[in-house]
Amino acid sequence: MGDEIKESSVLTPFTPEEFRKKYGAEVRVKSRVTAIDRKNKSVTVESEGRRYEEGYDRLLIATGAEPYRAPFPGAALPGVFTLRSLEDAEAIKKWIIERSVRKAVVIGGGYIGIETAENLKNRGIETYIVEMGEQLMTPFDPEVANRVRQCITKNGISVQTACKIERIDDENGLTVQMCPEKVPADMVILSAGVRPDTNIAHSAGLDMNRRGSIVVDNRMRTSDPDIYAVGDAVQITNFVTKEPDSVLLAGPANRQGRIAAENIAGGYKLYDGAQGSGVLKVFEMTAACTGITETKARSLGIECGAINLEYPSHAHYYPGAADIFMKVVFEKGTGRILGAQLTGEDGVDKRCDVMAAAIRMGATASDLTRFELCYAPPFGTPKDIVNVAGDLIEKKLGAE
């Protein structure tokens, strides 16, 4: 959409023929499974005007999530788009070029909404983000989300939070009616969240949770032992809280797919949950998170504390140094690390990955102080921000 990637073909790593040659697997595109017959172990497939049955020994459901199209009037008007597939992105780009789009409204302030808004702005389109919640980016606590918002507005994108869309009108162009104003636009992108694309699993009678996610065990098996499910369509266990959760990210989906495949092939692999490690580019800023927020920890009744700090990404005298802001959430009493959120212009992803590994290994604040991380002036400081965070948490625990 933003012309960062010039050719859409590079986003499709394999054609069906290449997939067959490399892996010996048959890929049937332009085909949709419309029903699962668990009794006879078969699926109904519709493909380009024909319909047929295909049998299975084991079945894997990886239907992902679909954009939530809000029920307000006008959500299906021409020029109002959702963004899930490459075809969606190409349709949006075509609309931008053919209609000479000059102003766009993005409804939703999560990962997809913000990335979309940045790319529209980089094309020279006046862009407006509207978010119904109190803040952008719910995977962050408010003080971190506010830093993301400041970066967005500094780069010329208008942001309105705590704002409900009432309708979209087609009056010589689109008009988004919201509180407390009307905003004219040449196009609207609906990025107000997603929901599991699981109608076919529900129709087959598989166990589902209230959100519509497929319930699976730690081998990725559904309530039918011959049917597995993975990815954004399933309920998983949160690695930090051990509670049922939904983590809609590519990394966890990839791991789930590999575990399911190994189990389908006769192996025995267990999935131990997801912790929600994610990263976002916002103009010159990187924002990243892993684990749980302070807000979530408190909502679950977890006795927790938190520290905030700013520290140079690398030696201050070496060109390009920039401060990293980091918030770390920890368990009181044990000092166990529960989550981390970071923003900055340099070295953010690296530090978040360290914190993600720390959480996965059950590290405490004391462990952070002992981490031996790479140092040279272009890359870090002799005492890294991760070590400093451990020091601050230990001091806070000692003072309580």
Buried (B, 14 or more C-beta within 10 A) or exposed (E): BBEEEEEEEEEEEEEEEEBEEEEEEEEEEEBEBEEBEBEEBBBBBBEEEEEEEEEBEBBBBBBBBBBBEBEBEBBEEEBBBBBBEEEBBEEBBEBBEEEEBEBBBBBBBBBBBBBBBBBBBBBEBBBBBBBBBEBBBBBBBBBBBBBBBEBBEEBEBBBBBEBEBBEBBEEEEBBBBBEEEEBBBBBBBBBBBBBBBBEBBEEBEBEBBEEBBBBBEBBBBBBBEEBBBBBBBBBBBBBBBEEBBBBBBEBBBEBBBBBBBBBBEEEEBEBEBBBBBBBBBBBEBBBBBBBBBBBBBBEEEBEBBBBBBEBBBBBEEBEEBBBBBBBBBBBEEBBBBBBBBBBBBBBBBBBBBBBBEBBBEEBBBBBBBEBEBEEEBEBBBEEBBBBBBBBBBBEBBEEE
